[in-house]
């Protein structure tokens, strides 16, 4: 499960970094494509909407991984 969460987090970071001036629909598609490239299954629509909304504002969602170093990363991507 930890590997899946790390891959999911990396996909979210990638999309948030590249979301720029993209529409919500484009960002949702970017998330789906990033998950597919990493061998992950797509997430439920409400979840994708929440992730796309965060990425739209340049704020990557942080996947809850207690004790994992990625949980220490906060704030918008540079």
C-alpha positions in Angstrom: 0.0 0.0 0.0 2.9 2.4 0.8 4.2 2.0 -2.8 0.8 2.8 -4.2 0.5 5.9 -2.0 4.0 7.1 -3.0 3.2 6.6 -6.7 -0.1 8.4 -6.3 1.6 11.3 -4.5 4.2 11.6 -7.2 1.4 11.7 -9.8 -0.3 14.5 -7.9 2.9 16.5 -7.6 3.5 16.2 -11.3 0.0 17.3 -12.2 0.0 20.2 -9.8 3.4 21.4 -11.1 2.1 21.3 -14.7 -1.5 22.4 -14.2 -0.7 26.1 -15.0 -3.5 27.6 -16.9 -5.3 24.3 -17.6 -9.1 23.9 -17.1 -10.5 21.6 -14.4 -11.4 19.0 -17.1 -7.8 19.1 -18.5 -6.4 18.7 -15.0 -8.7 15.7 -14.3 -7.5 14.1 -17.5 -3.9 14.9 -16.5 -4.4 13.1 -13.2 -5.9 10.0 -14.9 -3.0 9.9 -17.3 -0.4 10.3 -14.6 -2.1 7.5 -12.6 -2.1 5.2 -15.6 1.6 5.8 -16.4 2.3 4.7 -12.8 0.2 1.6 -13.1 -2.5 3.0 -10.7 -6.2 2.6 -11.0 -8.3 5.8 -11.4 -9.9 7.2 -8.3 -13.6 8.0 -7.8 -14.9 11.2 -9.4 -15.3 13.2 -6.2 -11.7 12.4 -5.3 -10.5 13.4 -8.7 -12.5 16.6 -8.4 -10.9 17.4 -5.1 -7.4 16.7 -6.4 -8.0 18.7 -9.6 -9.3 21.7 -7.5 -6.1 21.7 -5.4 -3.9 21.4 -8.5 -5.8 24.2 -10.2 -4.7 26.5 -7.4 -1.2 25.2 -7.5 -1.5 23.3 -4.2 -0.8 19.6 -4.5 -2.9 17.4 -2.2 -0.8 15.5 0.3 -1.7 11.8 0.5 -2.0 10.7 4.1 1.0 8.4 4.8 1.8 8.6 8.5 5.5 8.3 9.2 6.5 8.7 5.5 9.0 11.6 4.6 6.6 12.9 1.9 4.1 13.9 4.7 6.6 16.5 5.8 6.3 18.4 2.4 3.8 21.2 2.6 2.9 24.3 0.6 2.7 25.0 -3.1 5.3 23.5 -5.5 8.1 25.8 -6.6 
